[in-house]
Amino acid sequence: MSKLLRKPKREEVSEGITLVHEVSKQNSDLKYVGFRVIDLVKGAKYVESLVKEECCIVALTGRINVTEGETSFKDLGTRDSVFERKPTDSVYVSNDLTFEVEAVTDARIVLCYSPSENQLPTKLIKAEENSIENRGEYSNKRLVHNILPDSDSTANSLLVVEVFTETGNWSSYPPHKHDQDNLPEESFLEESYYHQMDPPQGFVFQRVYTDDRSLDETMNVENGDVVLVPKGYHPVGVPDGYSSYYLNVMAGPERIWKFHNDKDHEWILDRK
Ligand SMILES: O=C(O)C[C@@H](O)[C@H](O)C(=O)CO
């Protein structure tokens, strides 16, 4: 099994709270990106105290209340399935604060983390504030919901985006990378991919590779899997009959998404 591919687990951490994924400094090679997927049964409460990390709480499916100190946001979340293809609500919580998520309905949340020392205000990122982009042509079409893009100063490090790729299409394509701390040409950003497919028995292929091929892995990714991208190009191909959703978390020393396309495949962009 690839070191970059993580299968979902179901670990009940407290009553009504199930940990589905956990990516941290302790269990991966990533230094800037942390990630949890948690299922909550209606009425369950998840409490976490952040230590030198900021967090973006994404109401992936179902409805939740989020409280940090005196601030409460009620009935967040907009969808029962990510494949409704509508943006959802998220909450940004800064380092060294404690937050609570309460499930109004059965819910799945994604917690995106990155190291942070500079406190910023807790902020609701409403679904309707996500900027929406239709990118690509031919079989390279995808729909993007920007939850925390680099143009938004809500966070210190975190970048969070949702991407929908329809049947037979490719995304993160032509292949690009962002693994050199060499601005303004390229930024260094680690990345995680949380994948879902519709219908759920589907699969996608994701390749993660470097120019010198010292890293070159092509993974069969199934519903609920996570792929870690510590470096390298990371295209995703979706087979006929299936639709793909993924949530990306990116973070690095500078909060700028400045990528570099694989020169061999950049011609894809120049087709008339
Ligand atoms: O295909 C897209 O446009 C999405 C990707 O850019 C994805 O968010 C990513 O690879 C970020 O580096």
The ligand as an SDF file (V2000), in Angstrom:
LIG
                    3D

 12 11  0  0  0  0  0  0  0  0999 V2000
   -8.0950   21.0490  -11.1740 O   0  0  0  0  0  0  0  0  0  0  0  0
   -8.0780   22.0320  -10.4560 C   0  0  0  0  0  0  0  0  0  0  0  0
   -8.1090   23.1730  -10.9160 O   0  0  0  0  0  0  0  0  0  0  0  0
   -7.9740   21.8240   -8.9610 C   0  0  0  0  0  0  0  0  0  0  0  0
   -6.5770   21.7350   -8.5330 C   0  0  0  0  0  0  0  0  0  0  0  0
   -5.9100   22.8930   -8.9050 O   0  0  0  0  0  0  0  0  0  0  0  0
   -6.3700   21.4330   -7.0630 C   0  0  0  0  0  0  0  0  0  0  0  0
   -7.0560   22.3220   -6.2460 O   0  0  0  0  0  0  0  0  0  0  0  0
   -4.9030   21.4620   -6.8050 C   0  0  0  0  0  0  0  0  0  0  0  0
   -4.2000   20.6300   -7.2930 O   0  0  0  0  0  0  0  0  0  0  0  0
   -4.3210   22.5380   -6.0170 C   0  0  0  0  0  0  0  0  0  0  0  0
   -2.9380   22.4910   -6.1320 O   0  0  0  0  0  0  0  0  0  0  0  0
  1  2  2  0
  2  3  1  0
  2  4  1  0
  4  5  1  0
  5  6  1  0
  5  7  1  0
  7  8  1  0
  7  9  1  0
  9 10  2  0
  9 11  1  0
 11 12  1  0
M  END
$$$$
